[in-house]
């Protein structure tokens, strides 16, 4: 029997993000019910703040009756997910502090804390059968164009962890150091999550999904705009010359494939204690994606 039964209720954190919104769409298309968390919403099931933003009001209409919104204003605080997780069958934790400024040393501990708060809540809720945390290939390596590398489930980005052991000294490319911090945060957050599971031996199954850069469909761009890596494609199409340098040519993933990996990690009983990679595709993203996108807009 699958950990999360057909028609089960799945909690998805960071529901208004790029990967999370596509993942919600995939879950709903396959008959699951979804409870999405956002930092603030006017139509939340559990109202926590007194004057929430109206930015996410479109989501309940767009996703339909099998979707509901929940406010979790601070994903790092103790008990953050205690209300949101009530009665759910599975959890996909995608939300993350995405401030990648080179001075944001706190991103590492913030990521660790949010993962642990989620696992603690899941461990205390008897209905939870499966938990998936979204990681990144940056937790393993930071790809360099033209440099061969090998990645296995035992690969961790020790270089990024070492480089971020002390605050940035102002030397080098600030944008790159922000990316290194992100890699260290994803690596340490994932490591601490696996350690928590080993130590506490919860009743639920646990896996992580480890994609690289995501491209592909965007849910309701008129409401969300273009977020995450999809914003880079939009910037290329609009003619910003520096846009390709933000994401150098590398392996990439169709965001709907990433969503399906989350679904498999939640619902396949034989998948436990795994890091699920990819699937990665050709590195010829920049020559082909803008050409196709521009043609489609004509």
C-alpha positions, 0 to 999 in steps of 0.5 A, spaced: 500 500 500 502 506 498 504 511 503 499 516 501 493 513 498 489 516 492 485 522 494 489 523 500 491 530 503 498 533 501 501 539 505 505 543 500 509 548 503 511 555 499 505 554 495 506 560 491 513 558 489 515 556 482 516 549 483 511 548 489 505 551 484 507 546 479 507 540 484 501 542 486 498 542 479 501 535 478 498 533 485 491 535 483 491 533 476 492 526 479 486 526 484 490 528 490 487 534 495 492 539 497 493 544 502 498 549 501 502 554 505 504 561 504 506 566 509 500 570 508 493 569 505 486 573 505 483 566 504 487 561 509 484 556 513 488 558 519 488 565 520 494 567 524 496 574 522 491 580 523 492 584 516 494 578 511 496 580 504 491 579 498 497 577 493 495 569 494 487 570 493 487 567 486 490 561 488 484 558 491 480 559 485 485 557 480 486 550 483 479 549 485 475 545 490 481 540 492 486 546 494 486 550 500 491 555 503 494 555 510 498 561 513 505 559 516 508 566 517 515 563 519 517 556 517 523 557 522 519 558 528 517 552 533 511 549 532 510 553 525 507 547 522 503 544 527 496 547 525 497 546 518 499 539 518 493 536 522 490 531 518 494 530 512 497 524 509 503 526 506 508 533 506 512 536 501 517 541 504 519 546 498 519 553 502 525 556 503 528 563 505 531 565 498 535 571 500 541 569 496 545 575 498 552 574 500 552 577 507 546 572 508 550 567 512 543 566 516 540 562 510 544 556 512 541 555 519 534 558 517 534 552 512 536 547 517 531 550 522 525 550 517 527 542 515 527 540 523 520 544 524 517 541 519 519 534 521 518 535 528 510 537 526 510 531 522 513 526 527 507 529 532 501 528 527 499 520 526 496 521 520 502 523 516 505 517 512 510 520 508 515 526 508 519 529 502 524 535 502 526 539 496 533 539 496 538 541 490 544 539 486 547 545 489 547 540 495 552 536 492 556 540 487 556 547 484 557 545 476 562 548 472 562 549 465 566 544 461 569 540 468 567 533 469 564 531 475 560 525 478 555 525 483 552 519 487 547 519 493 553 520 498 556 526 494 555 533 499 557 540 497 563 540 502 566 545 498 561 550 499 560 548 506 567 550 508 567 556 504 561 559 508 564 557 515 566 564 516 562 570 513 564 573 506 570 577 507 567 582 501 572 578 496 570 575 489 564 575 485 558 577 490 553 573 486 557 567 486 558 567 493 550 568 494 550 561 490 555 558 494 551 560 501 545 557 497 549 550 496 551 550 503 544 551 506 541 546 502 547 541 503 546 542 511 539 542 511 538 536 507 544 532 512 540 535 518 534 532 516 536 525 514 540 525 521 533 527 525 530 521 521 535 516 523 535 519 530 528 519 531 525 513 527 519 516 525 513 512 523 513 516 516 517 514 510 522 520 508 526 522 502 529 528 498 528 530 491 535 533 488 533 537 482 538 542 478 535 548 475 528 547 473 525 550 466 518 549 463 511 551 465 509 556 469 502 556 473 498 562 472 504 567 470 498 573 470 498 572 477 505 569 479 509 573 474 515 569 473 519 566 479 525 562 480 529 560 474 523 561 470 525 569 471 531 568 468 528 565 461 523 571 461 529 576 462 533 573 456 527 574 452 526 581 454 533 582 452 537 583 458 544 581 456 546 579 463 541 574 464 545 568 461 550 569 466 546 568 472 545 561 470 551 558 466 550 552 461 549 546 465 544 540 466 537 542 467 530 539 469 523 540 466 519 542 472 513 538 471 518 532 472 521 535 478 513 535 481 513 527 479 519 526 483 515 529 489 509 525 487 513 518 487 517 520 493 510 521 497 506 515 494 511 509 492 512 504 498 519 502 496 522 509 495 524 510 502 530 514 505 532 516 498 535 522 495 532 522 488 536 526 483 534 529 476 532 527 471 537 531 468 537 533 460 541 536 455 546 542 457 544 546 451 539 550 454 541 557 452 541 555 445 534 552 444 529 555 450 530 562 448 529 560 441 522 556 442 520 561 447 520 567 442 517 563 437 511 561 441 510 569 443 510 571 436 
